Amino acid sequence: MAQNWDYAELSKAAKAAGGPEKYVEMLELVSREAGKMEMLPWLGVAAVGGSLLTVATIKVVDYYKSRKKNNEAEIEKVKSEIINGIKEYDASHSDKEEID
């Protein structure tokens, strides 16, 4: 698609910039800077989103670690109860076995 440029205006601007090459370079630079400025809000959103995701991940991992510790503590408690129950049973029934 051909553009209908106003070469008279472009020529004036190019002369003011120091020549056509410098003018095109300046336009590229300005366009890049404008593009960077347009990206800043998205970078902010990405940074906040990444931070929130990190916080959420840490909370989930901590939750499962605490559940694991609670489960391990519960397992140890049950083991202890079983061992003590067996020892109490053996202690109370050892006298009866000696009589039989």
C-alpha positions in Angstrom: 0.0 0.0 0.0 1.6 3.3 -1.1 1.6 6.2 1.2 1.0 9.8 0.1 3.7 11.5 2.1 4.0 15.3 2.2 7.6 15.3 1.1 7.9 19.1 1.5 7.1 18.9 5.2 9.4 15.8 5.6 12.2 17.6 3.8 11.9 20.6 6.2 11.8 18.4 9.2 14.8 16.3 7.9 16.9 19.5 7.3 16.1 20.7 10.8 17.2 17.3 12.2 20.5 17.2 10.3 19.5 15.2 7.2 17.1 12.5 6.1 19.1 9.7 7.8 19.3 11.5 11.1 15.6 12.4 10.8 14.6 8.7 10.3 16.8 7.6 13.2 15.2 10.3 15.4 11.8 9.0 14.4 12.8 5.4 15.2 14.1 6.5 18.6 11.0 8.5 19.4 8.8 5.6 18.3 10.8 3.2 20.5 10.5 5.5 23.5 6.8 5.9 22.9 6.5 2.1 22.7 8.4 1.7 26.0 6.1 4.2 27.7 3.1 2.3 26.4 4.5 -0.9 27.9 5.1 0.5 31.4 1.6 -0.1 32.7 1.7 -3.6 31.4 5.1 -4.2 33.1 3.6 -2.9 36.3 0.6 -5.3 36.0 3.0 -8.1 35.2 5.2 -7.3 38.2 2.2 -7.0 40.6 0.7 -10.2 39.2 4.0 -12.1 39.6 4.3 -10.8 43.2 0.8 -11.9 44.0 1.4 -15.3 42.4 4.6 -15.7 44.4 2.8 -14.8 47.7 0.0 -17.2 46.9 2.5 -20.0 46.1 4.4 -19.4 49.4 1.1 -19.5 51.4 0.0 -22.8 49.7 3.4 -24.4 50.3 3.4 -23.2 54.0 -0.1 -24.5 54.4 0.9 -28.0 53.2 4.0 -28.0 55.2 2.1 -27.2 58.4 -0.5 -29.9 57.5 2.4 -32.4 57.1 3.9 -31.4 60.4 0.4 -31.7 62.1 -0.1 -35.1 60.5 3.4 -36.3 61.6 2.6 -35.1 65.1 -0.7 -36.9 65.1 0.9 -40.1 63.8 3.5 -39.9 66.6 0.8 -39.4 69.1 -1.2 -42.4 67.8 2.0 -44.6 67.8 2.7 -43.6 71.4 -0.9 -44.4 72.4 -0.6 -47.8 70.8 2.7 -48.6 72.3 1.5 -47.5 75.8 -1.7 -49.4 75.4 0.2 -52.6 74.5 2.6 -52.1 77.4 -0.3 -51.5 79.9 -2.1 -54.6 78.6 1.0 -56.7 78.8 1.7 -55.4 82.4 -1.9 -56.1 83.5 -2.2 -59.5 81.9 1.3 -60.9 82.7 0.2 -61.7 86.2 -2.8 -63.7 84.9 -0.7 -65.6 82.4 1.7 -66.6 85.2 -1.2 -68.0 87.2 -2.7 -70.0 84.3 
